[in-house]
Amino acid sequence: MADQPLFIAKFEKALHDRSAFSCGFAPIDGFFKSSISQQIKDNLVTVWVASEDIANKSPAKGFYVLNVHSVTAAEAPQLAGRSNRPTVPAVYLNAVAVDQSCQGNGIGTALMIHAIQNAIDISELAGCAAIILDVLNDGDQNALNRRVAFYKKLGFDFIGNAEQEHRMFLSINDAKASLR
Ligand SMILES: CC(C)(COP(=O)(O)OP(=O)(O)OC[C@H]1O[C@@H](n2cnc3c(N)ncnc32)[C@H](O)[C@@H]1OP(=O)(O)O)[C@@H](O)C(=O)NCCC(=O)NCCS
């Protein structure tokens, strides 16, 4: 697995086979298999897929989904800086998932680094202060802890808002520093 090439590219039906994809969490699999084409057509999200072949259709090994977003300054005072803006622009990571057959091999980390780089690029084009996500909580505390550890290793921290207990962020400034 570690020796296989890994390509991350925007989702294309002709290149990425989703039919056998399973990350172990049915709602995420369902979203990937049946909702993304329409959401892409409606310009609501971009979807980025990891696969081992960039020239021929091959199985999707993992994917992530981005859209633009904003949080209120009250929700995330650490991102509002010294401005009086009522909202803070951000990039939202809708989902990240890796097929069960290849979890634990660094694909999720590679996808996240790609997502963070995309967020940095977006911030250069339109201004955005952070990448934000909500950690999936399916009631399994051990799985939740592993997901949180995964994001913390990448520099994410909790926003600390009681109403969004599992919301984490990485500021674009810290993202730039970590990828430098
Ligand atoms: C979380 C996930 C994207 C990580 O991708 P990955 O390729 O397995 O991750 P990497 O190999 O780069 O990094 C390994 C770390 O990911 C996390 N991880 C790995 N498998 C996991 C799983 N089944 N559930 C939760 N976290 C997992 C752990 O923190 C792990 O570190 P550890 O081995 O020291 O515990 C992937 O496991 C997955 O798709 N899980 C199911 C869907 C999901 O939970 N998505 C996140 C929603 S917030």
PDBQT file of the ligand as one rigid body, heavy atoms in Angstrom, charges set to zero:
ROOT
HETATM    1  C1  LIG A 201     -10.655   9.350   9.896  1.00  0.00    +0.000 C 
HETATM    2  C2  LIG A 201     -10.072   8.891   8.556  1.00  0.00    +0.000 C 
HETATM    3  C3  LIG A 201     -10.446   9.860   7.450  1.00  0.00    +0.000 C 
HETATM    4  C4  LIG A 201      -8.550   8.879   8.689  1.00  0.00    +0.000 C 
HETATM    5  O1  LIG A 201      -7.979   8.425   7.462  1.00  0.00    +0.000 OA
HETATM    6  P1  LIG A 201      -6.782   7.366   7.505  1.00  0.00    +0.000 P 
HETATM    7  O2  LIG A 201      -6.224   7.233   6.125  1.00  0.00    +0.000 OA
HETATM    8  O3  LIG A 201      -7.260   6.148   8.164  1.00  0.00    +0.000 OA
HETATM    9  O4  LIG A 201      -5.774   8.174   8.461  1.00  0.00    +0.000 OA
HETATM   10  P2  LIG A 201      -4.181   8.193   8.506  1.00  0.00    +0.000 P 
HETATM   11  O5  LIG A 201      -3.640   6.853   8.167  1.00  0.00    +0.000 OA
HETATM   12  O6  LIG A 201      -3.668   9.344   7.712  1.00  0.00    +0.000 OA
HETATM   13  O7  LIG A 201      -3.952   8.555  10.034  1.00  0.00    +0.000 OA
HETATM   14  C5  LIG A 201      -4.242   7.615  11.021  1.00  0.00    +0.000 C 
HETATM   15  C6  LIG A 201      -5.070   8.244  12.106  1.00  0.00    +0.000 C 
HETATM   16  O8  LIG A 201      -6.401   8.462  11.641  1.00  0.00    +0.000 OA
HETATM   17  C7  LIG A 201      -7.339   8.167  12.680  1.00  0.00    +0.000 C 
HETATM   18  N1  LIG A 201      -8.098   6.978  12.269  1.00  0.00    +0.000 N 
HETATM   19  C8  LIG A 201      -7.695   5.924  11.542  1.00  0.00    +0.000 A 
HETATM   20  N2  LIG A 201      -8.701   5.039  11.350  1.00  0.00    +0.000 NA
HETATM   21  C9  LIG A 201      -9.779   5.571  11.989  1.00  0.00    +0.000 A 
HETATM   22  C10 LIG A 201     -11.115   5.161  12.135  1.00  0.00    +0.000 A 
HETATM   23  N3  LIG A 201     -11.589   4.028  11.601  1.00  0.00    +0.000 N 
HETATM   24  N4  LIG A 201     -11.964   5.957  12.844  1.00  0.00    +0.000 NA
HETATM   25  C11 LIG A 201     -11.515   7.120  13.354  1.00  0.00    +0.000 A 
HETATM   26  N5  LIG A 201     -10.251   7.562  13.238  1.00  0.00    +0.000 NA
HETATM   27  C12 LIG A 201      -9.391   6.793  12.557  1.00  0.00    +0.000 A 
HETATM   28  C13 LIG A 201      -6.519   7.892  13.899  1.00  0.00    +0.000 C 
HETATM   29  O9  LIG A 201      -6.245   9.120  14.567  1.00  0.00    +0.000 OA
HETATM   30  C14 LIG A 201      -5.240   7.344  13.304  1.00  0.00    +0.000 C 
HETATM   31  O10 LIG A 201      -4.159   7.452  14.179  1.00  0.00    +0.000 OA
HETATM   32  P3  LIG A 201      -3.816   6.165  15.099  1.00  0.00    +0.000 P 
HETATM   33  O11 LIG A 201      -3.594   5.034  14.127  1.00  0.00    +0.000 OA
HETATM   34  O12 LIG A 201      -2.583   6.629  15.802  1.00  0.00    +0.000 OA
HETATM   35  O13 LIG A 201      -5.018   5.948  15.955  1.00  0.00    +0.000 OA
HETATM   36  C15 LIG A 201     -10.527   7.453   8.172  1.00  0.00    +0.000 C 
HETATM   37  O14 LIG A 201     -10.134   6.565   9.162  1.00  0.00    +0.000 OA
HETATM   38  C16 LIG A 201     -12.039   7.307   7.944  1.00  0.00    +0.000 C 
HETATM   39  O15 LIG A 201     -12.494   7.447   6.820  1.00  0.00    +0.000 OA
HETATM   40  N6  LIG A 201     -12.797   6.985   9.006  1.00  0.00    +0.000 N 
HETATM   41  C17 LIG A 201     -14.252   6.769   8.845  1.00  0.00    +0.000 C 
HETATM   42  C18 LIG A 201     -14.976   8.056   8.451  1.00  0.00    +0.000 C 
HETATM   43  C19 LIG A 201     -14.644   9.161   9.423  1.00  0.00    +0.000 C 
HETATM   44  O16 LIG A 201     -14.596   8.971  10.625  1.00  0.00    +0.000 OA
HETATM   45  N7  LIG A 201     -14.410  10.381   8.855  1.00  0.00    +0.000 N 
HETATM   46  C20 LIG A 201     -14.112  11.551   9.645  1.00  0.00    +0.000 C 
HETATM   47  C21 LIG A 201     -15.372  12.273   9.959  1.00  0.00    +0.000 C 
HETATM   48  S1  LIG A 201     -15.097  13.654  11.046  1.00  0.00    +0.000 SA
ENDROOT
TORSDOF 0
